[in-house]
Amino acid sequence: MVDRAARDFARVGVIGLGTMGAGIVEVVARTGLDVVAVEVDHAGTARGREALEHSTARAVERGKLTPDEAAAVHARVRYATSLDAVAGCGLVVEAVPEHLELKKDIFAALDRLVGPETVLATNTSSLSVTEIAVATANPRRVVGLHFFNPAPVLSFVEVIRTVVTDEGVVSDVVELARQLGKQPVVVGDKAGFIANALLFGYLNHAVSMYETRYASREDVDAAMRLGCGLPMGPLALMDLIGLDTAYEILDTMYRQGRDRLHAPSPLIKQMVSAGLRGRKTGRGFYTYAEPGSSAVVPDALTPSASVWGAGRCGR
Ligand SMILES: NC(=O)c1ccc[n+]([C@@H]2O[C@H](COP(=O)([O-])OP(=O)(O)OC[C@H]3O[C@@H](n4cnc5c(N)ncnc54)[C@H](O)[C@@H]3O)[C@@H](O)[C@H]2O)c1
């Protein structure tokens, strides 16, 4: 049984500082809580620190943070390359790649490191929270805490309750999510939860339209931005999510539900194998100014003004 009176989220551990983890660190530190940010090596912590610096610098430029507040955010984050560093945390949020065995290993190790009152949360998009939870001796303290990308910007959060999660843990995590400025919803443990269950069939369909050369990447994205009013087209969104992560999510959803909508379009795996993982590597469906940049630069597939909008696919 988790000891509710002892639960204290003043210090939060974040494991993995990639696309999601770096954003989660920012959300937590900007709320005024201390963060222990863990990566596999010093290159990983340096990337995480750089992402936080870049994001807070932009917030300062836009007048959303003062320079002193930005400095305070950085002072709240301690970087580490060993899981042991999260021993004193009241909550640990795992955001490592979408691989079940890796997550189970990390939860089993965390379970031995942290105190009995610590809540363990996974940011998984599609894996079974229950399977991750049972890698620990106390699955009652394990929840899903699914942030959206970019975590500092999007306010929706899914809190995933398994059949064994302690109700007190769920309500405390919901309360924390509100404190972080998010709008949490509590859902059961089904692959894709609400948002990704709806989103990924659509993203996969967009890739297939492009893959079969029915439409160019620009035309697919323009259809959904300009025709349907979405802020971003599906192929640009795949680049933001990361093609490796998107592939793992689709594959898990397909294996769990056998809905062919989720059978990953072959092109996704080919691009991942070729290192075209999206913004994080500087190339995905589009080419970016540098790894991690959101600035799209022209490449060999960029249509010239004369063919723009003519429905030609350049791939
Ligand atoms: N990308 C998205 O849009 C998105 C949105 C919501 C949830 N998620 C989920 O969040 C999780 C992370 O996805 P991501 O896109 O941030 O992945 P990512 O590949 O961008 O980052 C993962 C990070 O984890 C680090 N890592 C790997 N093993 C580690 C270990 N043992 N200890 C510490 N760090 C380790 C890697 O070095 C990498 O920096 C996944 O479960 C994914 O499904 C992703």
The ligand as an SDF file (V2000), in Angstrom:
LIG
                    3D

 44 48  0  0  0  0  0  0  0  0999 V2000
    7.7040   12.0940  -29.6430 N   0  0  0  0  0  0  0  0  0  0  0  0
    6.4450   12.3400  -29.3020 C   0  0  0  0  0  0  0  0  0  0  0  0
    5.7290   13.1170  -29.9730 O   0  0  0  0  0  0  0  0  0  0  0  0
    5.8640   11.6830  -28.0940 C   0  0  0  0  0  0  0  0  0  0  0  0
    4.6750   12.2180  -27.5400 C   0  0  0  0  0  0  0  0  0  0  0  0
    4.1760   11.6610  -26.3590 C   0  0  0  0  0  0  0  0  0  0  0  0
    4.8040   10.5700  -25.7870 C   0  0  0  0  0  0  0  0  0  0  0  0
    5.9390   10.0680  -26.3620 N   0  0  0  0  0  0  0  0  0  0  0  0
    6.5750    8.9240  -25.6940 C   0  0  0  0  0  0  0  0  0  0  0  0
    7.6350    9.4270  -24.8930 O   0  0  0  0  0  0  0  0  0  0  0  0
    8.6880    8.4620  -24.8270 C   0  0  0  0  0  0  0  0  0  0  0  0
    9.9770    9.1090  -25.3190 C   0  0  0  0  0  0  0  0  0  0  0  0
    9.8060    9.4660  -26.6780 O   0  0  0  0  0  0  0  0  0  0  0  0
   10.7110   10.5890  -27.3620 P   0  0  0  0  0  0  0  0  0  0  0  0
   10.0390   10.9320  -28.6380 O   0  0  0  0  0  0  0  0  0  0  0  0
   11.0560   11.6450  -26.3820 O   0  0  0  0  0  0  0  0  0  0  0  0
   12.0270    9.7150  -27.6780 O   0  0  0  0  0  0  0  0  0  0  0  0
   13.4880   10.2510  -28.0520 P   0  0  0  0  0  0  0  0  0  0  0  0
   14.1160    9.1700  -28.8410 O   0  0  0  0  0  0  0  0  0  0  0  0
   13.4150   11.6140  -28.6470 O   0  0  0  0  0  0  0  0  0  0  0  0
   14.2190   10.3880  -26.6290 O   0  0  0  0  0  0  0  0  0  0  0  0
   14.4630    9.2890  -25.7870 C   0  0  0  0  0  0  0  0  0  0  0  0
   15.6830    9.6350  -24.9250 C   0  0  0  0  0  0  0  0  0  0  0  0
   15.8510    8.6220  -23.9410 O   0  0  0  0  0  0  0  0  0  0  0  0
   17.2380    8.4340  -23.7570 C   0  0  0  0  0  0  0  0  0  0  0  0
   17.4690    7.1240  -23.1560 N   0  0  0  0  0  0  0  0  0  0  0  0
   17.4980    5.9040  -23.7550 C   0  0  0  0  0  0  0  0  0  0  0  0
   17.7460    4.9480  -22.8260 N   0  0  0  0  0  0  0  0  0  0  0  0
   17.8760    5.5720  -21.6350 C   0  0  0  0  0  0  0  0  0  0  0  0
   18.1650    5.1440  -20.3150 C   0  0  0  0  0  0  0  0  0  0  0  0
   18.3440    3.8400  -20.0490 N   0  0  0  0  0  0  0  0  0  0  0  0
   18.2560    6.0610  -19.3280 N   0  0  0  0  0  0  0  0  0  0  0  0
   18.0820    7.3740  -19.5800 C   0  0  0  0  0  0  0  0  0  0  0  0
   17.8020    7.8580  -20.8340 N   0  0  0  0  0  0  0  0  0  0  0  0
   17.7020    6.9690  -21.8330 C   0  0  0  0  0  0  0  0  0  0  0  0
   17.8340    8.5610  -25.1640 C   0  0  0  0  0  0  0  0  0  0  0  0
   19.2190    8.8680  -25.1110 O   0  0  0  0  0  0  0  0  0  0  0  0
   16.9790    9.7100  -25.7380 C   0  0  0  0  0  0  0  0  0  0  0  0
   17.5810   10.9680  -25.5210 O   0  0  0  0  0  0  0  0  0  0  0  0
    8.2280    7.2620  -25.6550 C   0  0  0  0  0  0  0  0  0  0  0  0
    7.6320    6.3340  -24.8150 O   0  0  0  0  0  0  0  0  0  0  0  0
    7.2030    7.8730  -26.6060 C   0  0  0  0  0  0  0  0  0  0  0  0
    6.2560    6.9550  -27.0530 O   0  0  0  0  0  0  0  0  0  0  0  0
    6.5000   10.6040  -27.4830 C   0  0  0  0  0  0  0  0  0  0  0  0
  1  2  1  0
  2  3  2  0
  2  4  1  0
  4  5  1  0
  4 44  2  0
  5  6  2  0
  6  7  1  0
  7  8  2  0
  8  9  1  0
  8 44  1  0
  9 10  1  0
  9 42  1  0
 10 11  1  0
 11 12  1  0
 11 40  1  0
 12 13  1  0
 13 14  1  0
 14 15  2  0
 14 16  1  0
 14 17  1  0
 17 18  1  0
 18 19  2  0
 18 20  1  0
 18 21  1  0
 21 22  1  0
 22 23  1  0
 23 24  1  0
 23 38  1  0
 24 25  1  0
 25 26  1  0
 25 36  1  0
 26 27  1  0
 26 35  1  0
 27 28  2  0
 28 29  1  0
 29 30  1  0
 29 35  2  0
 30 31  1  0
 30 32  2  0
 32 33  1  0
 33 34  2  0
 34 35  1  0
 36 37  1  0
 36 38  1  0
 38 39  1  0
 40 41  1  0
 40 42  1  0
 42 43  1  0
M  CHG  2   8   1  16  -1
M  END
$$$$
